[in-house]
Amino acid sequence: MYFSKILLASIAALAGASAAKFPVTNGVTKNTADNKFKSKLLSKARPLNRKLDEGDDNAEVVIDLTGYSIVFEKCQYVKFYNVGDEDGGNDNEEGGSVLSVNKFVIFKLCNSNYCSSGCNADYAEYVIDMETYVAALIEMKQEAVENYCGQCQENCQADDDAAVYEGDCADCMEECDAYDALEENGYGDASEYTECQQADNGDDDANAYYTGAYCSDDGSKISIGVFSDEYCSSLVSGQDAAETLGVTALSTHILSATYSSDCISCLQEQEEAQDDQAEEAEAETSETCQALYDAAGKCESPSGFKGGYLDYYSSQASNEDAICSFISSLDSGTYDQTGEIVIGDGGVK
């Protein structure tokens, strides 16, 4: 999902018009109308062409984020009033709700030299829909696990089934064997259930449950929840996801990458090569960082970020203040864990 040129223009005016159009009910305020509009930006936008202005119209800007790292900050729900929404969704359907839930993630890009010490210099904040963020981080972690276990097998695997492994080989063989045997041992991989889908639990449609990614009450963790609706917006409190899915437990080995507080380097790992080839290889930005940077709303100027390319995203550059304000509202306790606006204290900070 990307921010488009057209939709980001006149954000305040259109948000105000939305607030006037819809009646103030069910906790709807100008803020929810404003955030509905910003949510639509995330859902409809497309990437901009990034061109160098140096005579070659076909030369794309190479976004170099190799010196930066991704840091998860929080996830947050936002409810908005969506009667008359031309996109459909979970509104105006029999038994449905006029409030729709959007799920966001705030993350930072931090200078890798300062990242582990607090990320308080040369950084920027970004907002992105949770589905896109989760999918990108899961794919990254899956590739890392495949590479790790592939190297483990290549370097450590013995022909003798009775071989005894020691040191690093013992550790990696145990870890990889356990991951491979998840299903055999009755466990499920939580990363396979992040998309909202009906659980095959034998109930008829009237009592159907759905499973999907769920943001914890304090916004610090993404897990698998059980929901009563096909949009995975109404959590069924107390219903265990593993039990609903018919497994003993859900492994978060892969999913934990989506909410880890670790610094995830944007430097693309190089495949093993000869020494002379390694010296010639240029540093590249990882596909995960590139994809997230393209897709996210950007707030770079306030923190003095040195590594951004906001100027090449003209629509976002002209509306950076609105994006920064939106991120601030998500991060400051404006909403509770269900996405409702909080009056006074009690929001998710």
Phi, psi and omega per residue, in radians:
M1 nan 2.429 -3.029
Y2 -2.401 2.770 3.080
F3 -1.480 2.240 -3.090
S4 -1.645 2.835 3.092
K5 -1.070 -0.834 -2.943
I6 -1.296 -0.819 -3.000
L7 -1.215 -0.456 -3.110
L8 -1.376 -0.237 3.131
A9 -1.256 2.480 3.072
S10 0.965 0.793 -3.063
I11 -1.116 -0.709 -3.107
A12 -1.176 -0.716 -3.123
A13 -1.130 -0.793 -3.126
L14 -1.192 -0.622 3.098
A15 -1.132 -0.696 3.107
G16 -1.119 -0.699 3.111
A17 -1.117 -0.673 3.115
S18 -1.113 -0.698 -3.118
A19 -1.136 -0.623 3.139
A20 -1.305 -0.546 -3.068
K21 -1.233 -0.716 -3.064
F22 -1.723 2.419 3.126
P23 -1.132 2.568 3.126
V24 -1.437 1.751 -3.127
T25 -2.616 2.880 -3.118
N26 0.900 0.633 3.106
G27 1.386 0.232 -3.116
V28 -1.350 2.282 3.089
T29 -2.343 -3.111 3.079
K30 -1.040 -0.559 3.132
N31 -1.101 -0.723 -3.122
T32 -1.226 -0.625 3.073
A33 -1.140 -0.721 3.119
D34 -1.067 -0.767 -3.106
N35 -1.292 -0.480 3.032
K36 -1.067 -0.752 -3.125
F37 -1.132 -0.768 -3.132
K38 -1.143 -0.593 3.099
S39 -1.128 -0.673 3.127
K40 -1.150 -0.510 3.086
L41 -1.068 -0.771 -3.121
L42 -1.126 -0.559 -3.023
S43 -1.493 -0.367 -3.002
K44 -1.963 -0.253 -2.966
A45 -1.302 2.843 3.124
R46 -2.302 2.752 -3.112
P47 -1.174 2.558 3.097
L48 -1.548 2.643 3.016
N49 -1.304 2.245 -3.132
R50 -1.836 1.943 -3.065
K51 -2.078 2.526 3.027
L52 -1.407 2.477 -3.106
D53 -1.716 0.919 -3.044
E54 -2.205 0.597 3.056
G55 1.667 -0.453 -3.133
D56 -1.809 1.765 -3.067
D57 -1.171 -0.305 -3.080
N58 -1.690 0.016 -3.114
A59 -1.491 2.067 3.128
E60 -1.456 2.594 3.053
V61 -1.241 2.268 3.063
V62 -1.585 1.940 -3.111
I63 -1.403 1.987 -3.082
D64 -1.800 1.789 3.084
L65 -1.995 0.398 -3.036
T66 -1.125 -0.360 3.140
G67 -1.630 0.174 -3.054
Y68 -2.161 2.864 -3.125
S69 -2.332 2.581 3.069
I70 -1.456 2.387 3.045
V71 -2.317 2.082 3.067
F72 -1.168 2.335 3.128
E73 -1.868 -0.937 3.109
K74 -2.992 2.847 2.949
C75 -1.953 2.723 -3.085
Q76 -2.734 2.401 3.032
Y77 -1.613 2.592 3.031
V78 -2.385 2.185 3.068
K79 -1.664 2.468 3.021
F80 -2.410 2.770 -3.097
Y81 -1.467 2.075 -2.966
N82 -2.176 0.479 3.034
V83 -1.090 2.281 3.135
G84 1.474 0.121 3.125
D85 -1.105 2.102 -3.063
E86 -1.197 -0.276 -3.130
D87 -1.495 -0.048 -3.089
G88 1.360 -2.347 -3.136
G89 1.685 -2.808 -3.038
N90 -1.537 1.003 3.091
D91 -2.387 2.697 3.033
N92 1.048 0.261 3.070
E93 -1.718 2.639 -3.078
E94 -0.980 2.207 -3.135
G95 1.374 0.005 -3.094
G96 -1.503 -3.039 -3.108
S97 -2.086 2.592 3.076
V98 -1.430 -0.085 3.077
L99 -1.757 2.221 3.114
S100 -1.881 2.577 -3.091
V101 -1.892 2.192 2.999
N102 -1.875 2.498 -3.075
K103 -2.039 2.205 -3.071
F104 -2.161 2.774 2.969
V105 -2.225 2.371 2.979
I106 -1.811 2.267 3.055
F107 -2.374 2.867 3.115
K108 -2.042 2.663 2.838
L109 -1.876 2.109 -3.068
C110 -2.081 2.507 3.007
N111 -0.984 2.161 -3.038
S112 -1.041 -0.422 3.127
N113 -1.233 -0.442 -3.101
Y114 -1.945 -0.098 -2.942
C115 -1.017 -0.858 -3.057
S116 -1.245 -0.241 -3.109
S117 -1.751 0.200 3.036
G118 2.248 -0.156 3.075
C119 0.929 0.903 -3.119
N120 -2.018 0.248 3.066
A121 -2.538 2.465 3.127
D122 0.880 1.133 3.130
Y123 -2.459 2.932 3.055
A124 -2.558 2.778 -3.142
E125 -1.929 2.609 -3.092
Y126 -2.441 2.643 3.070
V127 -2.189 2.428 -3.080
I128 -2.627 2.693 3.098
D129 -1.171 2.518 -3.006
M130 -1.086 -0.648 -3.103
E131 -1.045 -0.788 -3.139
T132 -1.138 -0.772 -3.128
Y133 -1.098 -0.825 -3.112
V134 -1.076 -0.787 -3.126
A135 -1.069 -0.724 -3.110
A136 -1.161 -0.767 -3.104
L137 -1.249 -0.598 3.087
I138 -1.130 -0.795 3.130
E139 -1.057 -0.734 3.121
M140 -1.061 -0.811 -3.101
K141 -1.188 -0.665 3.111
Q142 -1.072 -0.737 3.110
E143 -1.122 -0.693 3.138
A144 -1.123 -0.728 3.124
V145 -1.145 -0.750 3.122
E146 -1.067 -0.754 3.131
N147 -1.155 -0.755 -3.131
Y148 -1.078 -0.836 -3.105
C149 -1.257 -0.553 3.067
G150 -1.120 -0.764 3.107
Q151 -1.172 -0.656 3.130
C152 -1.064 -0.813 -3.120
Q153 -1.151 -0.704 -3.117
E154 -1.146 -0.687 -3.044
N155 -1.568 -0.398 -2.969
C156 -2.095 -0.448 -3.022
Q157 -1.043 2.248 3.116
A158 -1.892 2.627 3.121
D159 -1.209 -0.467 -3.111
D160 -1.398 2.043 -3.141
D161 -1.073 -0.405 -3.109
A162 -1.626 0.169 -3.101
A163 -1.063 2.517 3.108
V164 -1.878 2.143 -3.110
Y165 -1.684 2.615 -3.138
E166 -2.310 2.800 3.039
G167 1.045 -2.368 -3.091
D168 -1.078 -0.623 -3.141
C169 -1.132 -0.702 3.114
A170 -1.093 -0.726 -3.118
D171 -1.151 -0.849 -3.054
C172 -1.252 -0.623 3.113
M173 -1.143 -0.709 3.126
E174 -1.127 -0.782 -3.123
E175 -1.127 -0.798 -3.087
C176 -1.251 -0.654 3.093
D177 -1.120 -0.690 3.136
A178 -1.144 -0.686 3.136
Y179 -1.174 -0.724 3.134
D180 -1.134 -0.477 -3.035
A181 -1.730 0.262 -3.115
L182 -0.934 -0.994 -3.078
E183 -1.114 -0.721 3.141
E184 -1.038 -0.577 -3.126
N185 -1.622 0.151 3.063
G186 1.538 0.188 -3.131
Y187 -1.758 2.798 3.071
G188 -2.037 2.707 3.085
D189 -1.630 1.951 -3.065
A190 -0.995 -0.525 -3.094
S191 -1.165 -0.279 3.132
E192 -1.478 -0.058 -3.056
Y193 -2.129 0.397 -3.104
T194 -1.345 -0.501 3.095
E195 -1.367 2.446 -3.105
C196 -1.140 2.132 -3.119
Q197 -2.645 2.655 3.137
Q198 -1.254 2.347 3.115
A199 -1.398 2.303 3.135
D200 -1.471 1.356 -3.077
N201 -1.918 0.230 3.052
G202 1.493 -0.148 3.126
D203 -1.383 2.733 3.069
D204 -1.359 3.043 -3.055
D205 -1.039 -0.529 -3.100
A206 -1.133 -0.491 -3.128
N207 -2.039 0.457 -3.047
A208 -1.226 2.529 3.005
Y209 -1.959 2.686 3.096
Y210 -2.219 2.571 3.100
T211 -2.105 2.622 3.136
G212 -3.095 3.087 -3.125
A213 -1.116 2.438 -3.075
Y214 -2.343 2.336 3.110
C215 -1.554 2.254 -3.106
S216 -1.129 2.879 -3.061
D217 -1.004 -0.633 -3.113
D218 -1.675 0.072 3.083
G219 1.341 0.140 -3.035
S220 -1.659 -0.119 -3.027
K221 -2.556 2.548 3.054
I222 -2.021 2.131 -3.109
S223 -2.320 -3.031 3.122
I224 -1.755 2.198 -3.138
G225 -2.009 2.944 3.090
V226 -1.954 2.312 -3.035
F227 -2.218 2.785 -3.122
S228 -1.721 -0.037 -3.083
D229 -2.273 2.780 -3.057
E230 -1.280 -0.082 3.099
Y231 -1.792 -0.006 -3.128
C232 0.937 0.864 3.101
S233 -1.981 -0.348 -3.112
S234 -1.942 1.737 -3.083
L235 -1.218 2.425 3.038
V236 -1.624 1.766 -3.062
S237 -1.107 2.356 3.081
G238 1.475 -0.104 3.132
Q239 -1.552 2.106 -3.077
D240 -1.395 2.265 -3.091
A241 -1.162 -0.747 -3.132
A242 -1.072 -0.778 3.126
E243 -1.096 -0.740 3.139
T244 -1.087 -0.619 -3.114
L245 -1.525 -0.071 3.075
G246 1.344 0.524 3.095
V247 -2.136 2.827 -3.122
T248 -1.139 -0.763 3.128
A249 -2.846 2.927 3.113
L250 -1.916 2.187 3.082
S251 -1.370 2.316 3.112
T252 -1.827 0.331 -3.103
H253 -0.963 -0.753 3.119
I254 -1.505 -0.824 -3.052
L255 -1.064 -0.526 -3.089
S256 -1.055 -0.360 3.099
A257 -1.119 -0.405 -3.074
T258 -1.338 -0.303 -3.139
Y259 -2.297 0.226 -3.140
S260 -1.130 2.511 3.084
S261 -1.510 0.015 3.124
D262 -1.190 2.698 3.043
C263 -1.442 2.135 -3.113
I264 -1.817 1.890 -3.039
S265 -1.110 2.455 3.069
C266 -1.539 0.028 3.105
L267 -1.376 2.079 3.138
Q268 -1.130 2.209 3.100
E269 -1.178 2.358 3.137
Q270 -1.556 2.462 3.047
E271 -1.193 2.646 -3.139
E272 -1.023 2.347 -3.119
A273 -2.538 2.964 3.067
Q274 -1.131 2.735 -3.067
D275 -0.987 -0.724 -3.115
D276 -1.198 -0.583 3.098
Q277 -1.269 -0.665 -3.131
A278 -1.096 -0.638 -3.131
E279 -1.189 -0.567 -3.104
E280 -1.439 -0.341 -3.083
A281 -1.164 2.303 3.117
E282 -1.545 2.562 3.095
A283 -1.160 2.394 -3.129
E284 -2.240 2.612 3.062
T285 -1.350 2.366 -3.131
S286 -1.129 2.656 3.139
E287 -1.079 -0.614 3.135
T288 -1.077 -0.848 3.141
C289 -1.130 -0.714 3.125
Q290 -1.061 -0.813 -3.106
A291 -1.133 -0.771 -3.128
L292 -1.173 -0.679 3.128
Y293 -1.114 -0.760 3.110
D294 -1.051 -0.739 -2.970
A295 -1.425 -0.423 -2.955
A296 -1.485 2.706 2.926
G297 -1.376 2.392 -2.909
K298 -1.969 2.316 3.025
C299 -2.209 1.592 -2.979
E300 -1.939 -0.627 -3.011
S301 -1.140 -0.756 -3.044
P302 -1.022 -0.529 -3.072
S303 -1.711 0.100 3.112
G304 1.193 0.620 -3.101
F305 -1.126 2.285 -3.074
K306 -1.712 -0.223 -2.985
G307 -1.857 0.141 -3.028
G308 -1.493 2.954 -3.136
Y309 -2.263 0.622 -3.045
L310 -1.026 -0.584 -3.099
D311 -1.078 -0.399 -3.139
Y312 -1.508 -0.055 3.076
Y313 -2.010 1.350 -2.908
S314 -0.981 -0.717 -3.096
S315 -1.166 -0.657 3.125
Q316 -1.264 -0.655 3.141
A317 -1.056 -0.698 -3.104
S318 -1.326 -0.240 -3.128
N319 -2.144 0.431 -3.087
E320 -1.055 -0.642 -3.136
D321 -1.032 -0.710 3.139
A322 -1.144 -0.703 3.122
I323 -1.164 -0.773 3.112
C324 -1.053 -0.696 3.114
S325 -1.125 -0.717 3.122
F326 -1.113 -0.789 3.103
I327 -1.049 -0.742 3.126
S328 -1.064 -0.685 3.136
S329 -1.167 -0.595 3.116
L330 -1.268 -0.509 -2.992
D331 -1.711 -0.045 -2.968
S332 -1.962 0.185 3.132
G333 1.540 0.312 3.115
T334 -1.185 -0.495 -3.070
Y335 -2.130 2.640 3.015
D336 -1.533 -3.047 -3.033
Q337 -1.190 -0.276 3.120
T338 -1.657 -0.124 -3.135
G339 1.751 -0.012 3.109
E340 -1.313 2.520 3.054
I341 -1.195 2.376 -3.130
V342 -1.792 2.261 3.052
I343 -1.662 1.974 -3.090
G344 1.547 -2.677 -3.116
D345 -1.350 2.857 3.039
G346 2.097 -0.078 3.124
G347 -1.367 3.032 -3.141
V348 -1.515 2.042 -3.129
K349 -1.974 nan nan
